[in-house]
Amino acid sequence: MRTRGGILLANIVTGLALGFVVTSIGFGDYTELNRMFTFQDLRMFLSFAGAVVIIVCVFALLRVRRSPGRIHAGVIPGAVLFGTGWAISGGCPAIPIIQVAGGYLPALVTIVGIVVGIRLCRWARGRYLRIDSGSCEL
């Protein structure tokens, strides 16, 4: 039976497990991420590549098919901004939460930056850009 409490508990357990794994392999450490982005250490880069290979195999086994559709105008600039922010801050949106939980308080600046960036995106898109957000509404 799917209850709100059951779903919340599953999300908490899954989140804690993800945080533990991510921290254990070094994804929560800014120095490790910097070494990956500057290609000084290929271990984390190969972890990403391995994850992509695994998910491609799983999707193939489950016969997951992407429905054909167009890529809207915000995908490329959004991907560039996301990657740049990740390289500068040392984490995608989940990593700063893990860093704060591990006692690395400067990650709070990254969290504030994420919130401000989302609000600026909403404002700019509504006022100037007129870009369809597709299925990824902020």
N, C-alpha and C positions, 0 to 999 in steps of 0.2 A: 504494500500500500504506500502510495506516495503522499506524504504529508509535508507541510512546511517545515516542521521540526526535523524530519528525516532528511529532507533535501539540504537544510541548513547544516546539519551534522555531517552529511556527506561532503559538502563544500568545505567545511572547516577541516575535516580529516584530509581531504585531497590537497587543500592549500598548505597545510602543515607538512605533508609529505613532499609536495613540490618545493617548498621553502627549504626543507632539509636536504633534498637532493641537489638543488641549485647551489646551496651554500657549500655542500660537501665537494662538489666538483670545481668550485672556485668562481662561479658566475657572479657571486655577490661581492667579489673583491675587485675594487677598481684597478689595482695594479695588474691583476691577471687579465682583465678585460682590455686594458690598454696594451698589454703585450700581444693579445690576440689581434686587435685592430691594426697594430703596427707590424704584424707578421713576425714578431720576435719569437713567438711560441705558437706552434701550429696545433697544439693539443686541443684547445678550445675550438679552433676553426674546424678541426676534424670531428669534434663532437657535434657541431652544427651540421656538417656534411653527413655524418652518420645518422643524425635525426631525420634529415631530409630523405635519405635512402630508405630508412625504416618506414616513414610515413607513406612514401611512394609505394612501397611493397604492400603495406596494409591496405591502402586505397585500391591497389590492383586486385588483391585477394578479395576484398569486399565489393569489388566492382563499382566503386564510387565514381560517378561521372559528374563533371561540372557542366551545368546547363550553359548552352551557348549564350553569350550576351556581350554587350560592349563594355569596354573599360572606360569609366567616366574620366573627365579631365583632371580630377583631383588626385588620381592614383599615383602618378609619377612624382609630382612635386611633394605629395604627402609622404611617399616612401623615402625620398631624398631627405626631407626634414626629419623624419623619424630616425633614419640611420645616422644622420649628422648629430642629432640630439643624443642618441645612444652612445655614439663614439665620444662625445664631449663629456657627458655626465657619467658614463660608465654603467649605464643600465637602461633597459627598456622599462616601461611603467611598473612592472612587478619587482624589478631588482631593488629600487630604492626602499620599497617596503621591507624587503628582506634585510637590506643593509641597516635600516633603522632598528629592526627587531634584533639585529646582531650588535647594536650599540654604536653604529656609525652614524652619528647625528648630522654630519654635513649632508647626508642624503635627503634631509628635510628640504634643503634648497631645491633639489631636483623635483621633489614632490610638488612644491609650490610652483616651480616652472611648468610642470605638466598641467596643473590646474589653470594657471594663467594662459598657457598656450591653447588649451581647449576653449577657454572663454574668448580669446582673441580670434581663434578660427571661426567660432560661431558668429562673432560680430562681423568679421571681414567677409565671410561667406554671405551673410544676409545683406550686407550693405554694398559691397563692391564686387565680389567674385561671381555671384549667381551660379555657383557650381552645384550640380546635383550631387548629393552625398551618397547616392546609391543605397545599399543596404547597411551602410556603416554610419548611421546617424549619431552625431555626438550629443 
